[in-house]
């Protein structure tokens, strides 16, 4: 396949340096045209190179007439997140450059993949009573991986960075542009230091400097983010209320595929919020969510409990902990003990695994560097990423308002500025964003857990659908038979249903996550239209006591009870 790609390029575009792919394999996810997936074969440990492993990657060759000679090489964060699924997104972002998406060794589309369901399940088990034994689960995972021949000492930032250097040489690109996000910013900075001749520029989105002790900073980062969002008081009130009386919350275990009841204290919720606030959409509705939780709206804990479980299947936890236990945990003091169960869980795994402490790299580069930070980022906040960026000789830093972690995924202006930077890395700052100083406003919300429950079980919306259909039928029948009262009753019900759908759809288009908190506040007054429809329908029944009128009245009255007592 790769030879056919190269021959096609010779006829339509400048020759690509991607001339061979010895480890070519089918792409594990849908890819844009002109994409080749392959494995890079590397030593598991370069100080003991006998055992080989495979690092997955994808190369999408640009078809642009003005195709640039230096590609973008991208890696996701984590540690342990997959990268190749973003090849299409990145190809649209950089249409005039080849895009190389490289996996971390041990991640989902590398071989071996260091999945560790034992520790993932034990971490989720911290929301059960009694809590799961994380150390025992970690020991089981390590023994299983050891039986497969895996040496966890080979899975660290130094080796991952060396894989990226080796990949450039394998593909034959004279130089390329490094693009890292979150954890992989540390990898890419190490690559820039190790391979200066092969690096044209560096983009670091949500920069995680080696000098920052992430675990020791986690609590302060979360508190600072709550303050920036204007919810520090309600956040502490929510935490205190649930610590005093933990909530019992129905949740879904994605690893076992069954429901369970989570016991969530205020500190548990804080730990989950620290992860959830990575998403800019969550940050936008955090004032409404936290304020509601502080006053007892425990129905909003269901989406947070489900999010905790879903987050445990987004990483390969064997790789995640192998990196953290060598490159991060040993450099933190963990004093005082954290109140966040996620941090305590990582520490318990590392205590069980006893991996060697890595040697700091203190990487730097003279290549031009563009560092992006999100205003509400609770993991790599500008207060730590900005000073680290300013310490790099050729770096410039930019903070994006109203944005959290992984800025480029949600901020179109950030994507445009990254492209401008790559076009002229040594040039001045690009065009400023029109909304650079304005945070994204949070929508006015009516708090209710009903929309989220309906998203998980659509049949729960049956009363609404039945009311809308009955109102439409009443409108048509009343209009055709000249019965004005029935027609107006049906019209009111149909108008109510249409306004609610329009309101909810409009919110979903701008911030789908907001539906986990409730519905637009404007939807609540529409209740009076539904009530008016019910009154008119009942009035028709007083005049004509036939089964169609009886049915319509029962449906309208039943819906109004459902809407007022369950939905709202």
N, C-alpha and C positions, 0 to 999 in steps of 0.2 A: 504493500500500500504506500509506503513512504517514497518508493522510487517513482510511482505514478504521480504523487504530489509534486515531487521535485521536477519531473518532466513537464508537468502542467505549468509550473511556475516559470520554467525557462521560456515558455511561449507567451506568458501573460504578464510577468513581473520580473524585477531583478532577482537573480538567483538567491535562493535561501541557503544559509550556512547549515541548515538542518539536512544533512546528506545521508544519514543512516540512523537507524534505531534498532540496535541488536536485540533489545528486549521488548519489541513491539507486541502489543496485546490489545484485545477489544476494549474500548472505552467503557468504564463501569457505569457511566451516567450519560444522558443525552448531551451531545456536543454539537457546536456549529460546524458547518462544512469546512473542509481543509484542516481538520484536527486529527492529530495522531497521538495515540496514547502508548506509553511504553514503560519499561522498568529500567532504572539505572542500577547495575549490580555493584555493590560496594562492600567493604569489610564491615562486619558488625562492630568490631573494635579495630581501629587502625594501629593500635599498639600490639594487637594479636590478630593478624589479618587472615587467619586460616578460614574461619567461618564467614560465609557471604550471606548478605540479605539483599532484598530488592526494594528500591525506592520508586514509588509511582510518580509519573508526571504526564502532562499533556502539552502538546505544542499546537497552537492554532496559528497558521500562516496567513498573514494579511494579504488581501487581494487588491488593496488600494494601489492606484497608479503611482502615487507619491510615497510608496511604502518606505519607511525609515529602516536603516540597516541594523539599529540596535533595539532589541525587543524589550518587553517588560516581563520580569520574572516575579511571580506572586506566590506567597505562602500565607495560609491562614494562621490564626493564633491558637489559643488553647492553654497549654500544650495539648495536642491530641486532636485538633479539629482538622477536618478534611478540606482540601483546596480545590480539587478539580471541578467541583460542581459550579464554580464561579467562572469557568472559562468563557462561557457565552456572554455573561455580564461584562467581563473585562474586555472581551473582543469588541463589544459595542462601545465601550469607553475609550478604547485605543484602536480605532479601525485602521490606522495607518502603520501599526506596529505588530510584529508577531507577539503573541502572548504565550508565555510558558507558565503553567500552574504546576508547582512542585509540591508533592506531599512530604510530610515529615516521616522519617523512618519510624515504623511501628504504627502509623496511622491507618485509617480504614482501608485505603487503597494502596497500601504498601504490603510487602510480605516479609516477615510475618506481621499480622495486625495484632497489636497488644491489647486486645479487649480484656477487661477485667470485671465481668459481671458480678463477681463475688463482692468486691469493694463497692461497686455502684449500688448494689442491693443493700449492703450494710449502711451506706450513707443515707439512703432513703429510709432505712430502718431506724434512723435517729428520730423519726417522727412517730414511731410506734412505742408502745410500752409493753414489756421492757425494751429498751433500745438494743439494737443489734451490736454484737462484738466486732468492731471494725478491725482490730488487730488480728483476730482469728481469721476473719475473711481475707485480710491482706496476705496472711501467711499461706492460706489455701491457694490464692491466686499465684503467688510467687512460686510455690512448689509445682503448680500445673505448668507454668511457663518454663520453669527449669527443666521439667521432664520433656518439653518440646525442644530443648536445646537453646532457649533464649538466655542470653547474658544481659541482664538489665543494666549493667555498667556501660554498655555500648549505646544507650539511649539518653543522650544529653545534648545540650545546646552546642557544644564544641563539635560533636560528630554530625549533627544536623547541618551546621554551617559548612562543614567540610563537604557534605553531600552536594550542597548548592554550588560550591566552587568546582567540584568534579563534574557536575552536570553541564556547566558552561563549556568546559573543555570537551566533554563528550559530544555536545551539539555543535561545537565549532564556531560559536559566536565570538568575535574579537572582544566585544564588550556588550554590556546590557545594563538596564535600569532596574534596580532592586526595589521591590514594593512589599513591605511587611505591615501587618496590623496586629496590635496587641502583643502577645508573646513573641510573634515572629519578627517584631521590630528589633528585638534583642538578637535574634538569629541574623537578620540582614545587616545589622551594624557589625557583627562579627565577620560576616562575609566580606563586607567592604574593607575591613582591616586586613583580612587574610589574602584578598585578591585585588589589590588596588588597581592594577593595570586592566582588570576586566570589568571595572565598575565605572559607568558614565555618570550616574546620579542615584540618589537614594530617597525613597518616600517612606516615611515612618508615620503611620496613622495610629493614634492612641499609643504613644511611645511608652514602653516599659523599660526604664533604664536599669542596668545591672547594679547601679549604686543604690537603688531604692529597695529597702526591706519591705516587700509587699505585705507579708502577713502582719508585721508589726504596725503597718500603716492602715490596715483594712478598717478598723473601727473608726479612726479619725476621718478616713475618706468617706465612709458612710454618713457620719455626722455632718461633715462639711457639705455633702451633696444634699442632705435633707434641709440644711440651712439655706443653700442656694435656691432650692425649690420653694422655700417659704413654709416648710412643714415641720421644722424641728420640734416645736412645741407639741403639735398633734402626734408626731412620730414617737416622742418619748411617752406621751400619754397612752398611746396604743400599746407600746411595749410594756409599760407598767401594768396596764389593765390585764393583758393576756398572760403576763408572768404571774400575776396573782391568781388568775383563773383561766388556765389554758383551755382553748376551744377544741372540740371534737369535730373534725371536718371530714366528710366523705371525699375520697380521692381515688385516683386510678394509678395502679402500679404498671408502668409500661414494660417492665422487664418480665413480670410474671403474667401480665395480661389480665389482672383481676382487680376488683375494687377492694379498698381497705379503709379503715378509719384512722386518720392522722390526728395525733394530739399535738397541737401547735401552741407553744408559749410565745410570749412577745419576742424573746431572743431568737426563736426559730423563724418567726416571721421576718425579723430584721435580717437574718442570714439569707433568706430567700429574696427579700427586697434588694439586698446588695447585688445579687445576680440579675434580678429582673430589671433594675434601673440601667443596665447596659443598653436597653432598648429605648430609643428616643420617644417612641410612642407611649411607653410606660411612664417615662418622666413627664410627658405632657399631661397625663391624667393622674399623676401621683398626688397632687393637692386634694383632688376629690376622693381618691381611694384612701389615703392616709387619714384624712379628716373623718371619713365614714367609719373606718376601722376604730378610730379613737373613741367614737361614740357608740360602738356596739354593733355595727353592721357586719357580723361575722360571716354572712353569706358570701362576702367578697374574698374570704380565705380559700374557697374552693379553687378558683383559677390559680391562686398562688401555690397551693399544694400540688395541683396537676403540673404546673410549670416546673416545680422542683423535680418531679419524676421525669418529665420530658428532657430536662437538662442533663440528666444522667445517661441518656442514650445519645447525646450529641458529641461525646468525646470517646476516644479509646482510653479508658482509665488506667490501663497498665502503662501506656506511654506517658500519660499525664503525670502519674505519680513517679515514674522513673526519672523524669526531668525535674520535677519539683523537689524530689528527695535528694538530688545531687546538686542542683543549681540554685535553689531558692530557700528551702526549709533550713538548711544548716547555717544560713547567714542571718536568721531571725532569732530573737531572744524568747519570744512567746511569754513575756512577762509584762503585765499580768496575764493569766490565762484568758484566752478569748471567750467571749460570750456567744460567738457564732459557731454553730455546730459544724459548718463546712470547714472552717479552719482547724478546729480540733480533730476533725476526721482526717485531714491531710497529715497532721502531725502524728496521729496514731498509726497511719500507714507507714510513714517514714521511720518511726521508731521500730516497727516490726521488720521492715526491709533492711535497715542498716546498710544502705548504700554509701559508697565513699563520697566525701565532700569534694566538689570540683574546685579547680583553681580559678580565681577571677581573671577575666581576660582584659578588662579595662579598655575595651575596643574604642577606637576613634577612626576618623577618616578625613581626608582632605577633599573628597568628592563633594559636590553640592548636595545638600540635604534639605528636604522640605518636611517639616514635622507638623502634623495636624493634631489638635486636641479638641475634645468636646466639652462644652461648658459644664454639663451635668454628669460627666463620666465619673462613676464611683470607684473605678479600678485603676485607671491611669490618668488621674486628674491633672489639669494644667498646672496646679501648684507644685507638682513634682516633675512633670514632663517638660514644662517650659525651661526651668533652670538647667536641666540635663541637655536640652536642645541648644541652649545658649553656650554651653561648654564645648560644643562641637565646632571646629574651625569654620566650616563652610555651610552652617545650617541657618535656616530661618524658621521661626515658629509662628503658627497662626491658630487662634482659638475660634471655634464656631459656636455661636450662640444658639441656645435651644436644642442642642445636640448632645447625645451621650457618647457611648463607646462605638468604635468602628465607624468613624464619621463618613467615609466615602460611600457606605452602603445606603445611607438615608439622605444625604445632603447633595443635591445636584450641583450647587455652587462649588462645593469641595471637589467634586469630580472634575468640574471644568478647570479649577485652579491647579489640580494635579496635572492635567493635560498641558496646561500652559507652562507649568514648571518643566515638564519633560521636553517640551519644544525648545525651551531656552533656560537650562538649569542655572546658568551663571547670570541670568538677567535679573531685572528688578521684580518686585512683587507684581503679581498679575492683577487683573481688574478686580476691584473690591466687590464683595457681594452686596446686592441691594439691601438685604436684610441682615447685614453682618452684626448690627448692634441690637437687633430686636429678637427676643426670645419668642418661640412659638407659643401663642396663647393656649391655655387649656380650655377645652369646651365646657360650657355650663351643663352640668349633668344632674339628672335625677337618679339617685343611687338605687339600684336593684340588682339582685343576682339572677333574675329571670332570663335575660338575654343569653347569658353564658350557659345556663342550664339547657336552654333551647338549642344552642349551638352543639351541645353534646348529645342531646336527645330531641331531634326535631319534632317528634310526635307531640311533645308538650305544647307546641303552638297550635294544636288542633282546634281549640276553642276560638282562637283568632281567625283561622282560616274558615271555620264553619260560619262565624258571624259575618265575615266579609261576603261569603257566597250567598248566605241567606239575605243579606241586605241588598245585594245586586239583583237577586231573583225578585225580591219585593219591589224594588225600583222599577224593573222591567214590567212585571205583572201589573203594578199599579198604574203605570203610564199607559200601557196598552188598553186597560179596562176603564180608564178615566177616573180612577180612584185617587184623588189628590192626596188624602191623608196617608195612605199606604205608600204612595210614591215618594212623598217627602220623608217619611220614616226610612224608607230604603235609601234615599239620597243621602240623608244624614249619616247612616251607617257606612255607606260606601265612601263618603267623603272622609269620615273618621279613619277608616282603614287605609285609604290612600295617603292621607297626611302622615299617619304613623309610619307607613312603609317609606315614604319619601324622607322623613326625618331620620329614621334609622339608617337607611341606605346612604344618605348624605354623610352621616357620622362615620359609617364603615369605610367610605371612600377616602376620607381624610385621616382616620385613625381607627382601624379595625379593633385594636386592643381596647379602646374605650368601651366597647360593648361588654367587656368583662366587669366594668364598673357600673354600668347602667345604660340609660337612654338619654337623649338630649332633653334638657329641662323643658323645652318647648312642647314635648310630647304629652306632658302631664295635663295641661289645660284642655287638650283634645278630649279628655274624658267627658267633658260637658256635652260634646257633640254626640258621643256614644249614648250618654244618658238621655239626650233629647230624642235620639232614634228609638230608644227603648220605650220612652213615654208615648211617642206617636204610634209605635207598633201596638202597644197595649190599648191605646184609644181605638185603633181599628178593630181589635178583638172585641171591645165592648159593643161595637156595631154589628160585627159579623162573626159569630162564634162557629167558624168552620175550621176544619183541621189545618189548612195552610196558615190561618191567622194564629191558631193555638201554637203550632210548631214555631212560627217566627217569633212569637212572644217568649216562649220558653228559651229559645236560642239566645235572644237578645238579653233577657234577664240573667240567664246563666253566664253569658259572656261578661256582663257588667260585674257580676260577683267575682268571677275569675280575674278580671282585669284589676279590680280595686283591691282584692284581698291577696292575690298571689303575684301577679305581674308587677304591680306598683308597690 
